[in-house]
Amino acid sequence: MMPNPTISAVQSESFVKKLVALGISNVTYLRAVFPEEAYVDRQLEGIRLKILRDDGTCPAAAQVIIWLKSAFEAVSKKYVSCVPSSYFSFSDLS
């Protein structure tokens, strides 16, 4: 599951993009941010994963995907070298 230590920068970038997309998808799924139909089931080495759909089923989820793709494009073009992210719930503030 972990990448080969002798990979290229392009392969490393691709791996990180997939890992970030997977993380965002799973956090939003576990926090029930979007309805169940906003996700598609995938498997990775026997592990069931929920990944955000990129088909417009849920407009809010589609917006998150657009933001992710824009961030990934900026990283690919070397406009930015990192993409910070944070999650919070308004219930966490009370």
C-alpha positions in Angstrom: 0.0 0.0 0.0 2.9 2.4 0.7 4.7 3.7 -2.3 8.0 2.3 -3.6 10.9 4.5 -2.1 12.4 5.0 -5.6 9.5 6.8 -7.2 9.5 9.9 -9.2 8.2 13.3 -8.1 5.2 12.9 -10.4 4.3 9.5 -8.9 4.7 10.9 -5.4 2.5 13.9 -6.2 -0.2 11.5 -7.6 0.0 9.4 -4.4 -0.4 12.4 -2.2 -3.4 13.7 -4.2 -5.1 10.3 -3.9 -4.3 10.2 -0.2 -5.8 13.7 0.4 -8.9 12.9 -1.6 -9.3 9.7 0.3 -8.9 11.5 3.6 -11.4 14.2 2.7 -13.9 11.7 1.5 -13.6 9.6 4.7 -13.8 12.6 7.1 -16.9 13.9 5.4 -18.5 10.4 5.4 -17.7 9.7 9.0 -19.1 13.1 10.0 -22.2 12.6 7.8 -21.5 15.9 6.0 -23.2 14.7 2.8 -26.0 12.1 2.2 -25.1 8.5 1.5 -25.7 8.9 -2.2 -22.9 11.4 -2.4 -20.4 8.5 -2.0 -19.3 5.5 -4.0 -17.9 2.3 -2.5 -14.4 1.4 -3.4 -12.0 -1.3 -2.2 -8.2 -0.9 -1.6 -6.4 -4.1 -0.6 -9.6 -5.5 1.0 -10.5 -2.3 2.9 -13.9 -0.8 2.1 -13.8 2.9 1.4 -16.3 5.6 0.8 -15.2 8.1 -1.9 -17.0 11.3 -2.9 -18.8 10.9 -6.2 -17.8 13.1 -9.1 -21.0 12.9 -11.0 -23.0 15.8 -9.5 -25.3 13.6 -7.4 -24.9 16.0 -4.5 -24.2 19.7 -5.4 -22.4 20.4 -2.1 -20.1 17.4 -2.6 -19.5 18.4 -6.2 -18.3 21.8 -4.9 -15.8 20.1 -2.5 -14.5 18.1 -5.4 -14.1 21.3 -7.5 -12.1 22.9 -4.6 -9.9 19.8 -4.3 -9.2 19.7 -8.1 -8.3 23.4 -8.0 -6.0 22.9 -5.1 -4.4 19.9 -6.8 -3.9 21.9 -10.0 -2.2 24.7 -8.1 0.2 22.1 -6.5 0.9 20.5 -9.9 1.7 23.9 -11.4 3.9 24.7 -8.5 1.8 27.7 -7.5 1.7 26.3 -3.9 3.8 23.7 -2.1 1.2 22.7 0.5 -2.5 22.6 0.9 -3.6 23.3 4.5 -7.0 22.0 5.6 -9.0 22.0 8.8 -12.4 20.7 9.9 -14.6 21.8 12.6 -18.2 21.5 13.6 -20.3 24.3 15.0 -21.3 21.9 17.7 -17.6 21.8 18.7 -17.8 25.5 19.5 -20.5 25.3 22.1 
